[in-house]
Amino acid sequence: METVINSSVPVRAPGKAWLVWAIGAGVYVLAVFHRSTLGVAGPQAAERLHLSAPQLSSFVMLQLAVYALMQVPTGILVDRFGPRRMLLAATLTMGCGELAFAFVGGYVPALLARGVVGCGDAMTYISVLRLVAGWFPARRYAVLTSFTGLAGSAGNIIATLPLTGLLHGLGWAPTFGIAGGLSVAYAFLLLRPATAAPFRAAEERAAGGPVAGRRVFSEVRSAWHLPSGRLGFWVHFTCMAGPTTFATLWGFPYLTQGLGYSTGTASSLMLLLVLGGVLANLAVGQIVGRRPEVRTPMAVIVCGVSILAWLLLIAWPGGVPPTPVVVLVVIVFSVSGPTSAVAFMLARDYNPRHRISTATGMVNIGGFCGAVIGIFLVGQILNLVEPHRATHTVEGFRFAFCALVVVTAVGLSRMLTWWLRTRAMVLLAAARGEDVPVNLHVRRWELVDEAELAREADRVRARGPAPDEL
């Protein structure tokens, strides 16, 4: 059991800390925008590049797969080189990838360009969270994580109605060329050498120096070995799989092709998805910051309701739900993204500070693995039931969305398994008198009972105090 490090550090000027966070959050805004562009530009991409449904899926799949595969290496690199350098690399990489995507004309070059964008995207969120861990006290981590997600929502907003307007007004190449150029220009804000992060330096000295001197694979194994590591992975997987599939690729075609909504109406619903996430970010951050014991139960409830939302779309008589029902489903999906931030709080609370980025990368893999699986399955099922079609009917989408119910249900079952194991780990640690990130009450359905906890406490008392406690 890894315990939380609560070192006392000097308080620095909050204005500087907020400025550092704001610059990092700006990179995350760009990353979320680049990640989300095909959510509304997907039909135009299919027309411009003559893509089938599986080929269109492959754009987002590759981008998210690169993102997922880069998470652990990115966490290690952030621990080694620091978040500023990684954010600088991220902005330049995303900008170059988007510029290439703007001007290439073939399927393979465009696919490779999206992979480059995904590589830059992968470096961003972990780096921003490392800035938060370094510049703010631990008690503010949940709120700052929520604020970071809130900032990213601005990128989602830009990728809905504003992007739709630019695509219709300027065309494909100028729109994506401007997007890539802005990312490259933003890199100039990150050229200034970084100053020491106050909440990082003290704990690195306590941990025995920077991560370069550590065995990388040992750190990865240690982060994954904890039940909380597996719990974080499955929380992120389950919360993100379905809603990300809807938001990044298949939601807009479903609304326009399946339900017959106009482009403006569909864009407005995608904007509602983002705005709902903004409000949910504010609420989730406040709730779990004040009551950390409710964060995993909240994730379980949200994922369960998401399954019901998918079933509404699939099983509605006639296949076309009324607009109020679609709005309700979109609102449910909008809550899932903010709730997935619970995974990062688990990584923060159950790992020493020098391993936070690595642990964050590991849990971040979960959500994007889930999204890749969901996007792939929807594209393949659409191509199977309605082969060689550029557009699809609501019946095709109903079949395809069944896959997302299965993926979410599997993730939810694994989340429940590792939640119980994590609770057992925390209860046993508390019985031994160790510091724990959350105080739990023993329930009837725990994997350990009160008698076992009492025996654990007796064993600790029988051994006497540890040498460092004398």
Order of alpha helices (4+ residues) and beta strands (2+ residues): alpha-alpha-alpha-alpha-alpha-alpha-alpha-alpha-alpha-alpha-alpha-alpha-alpha-alpha-alpha-alpha-alpha-alpha-alpha-alpha
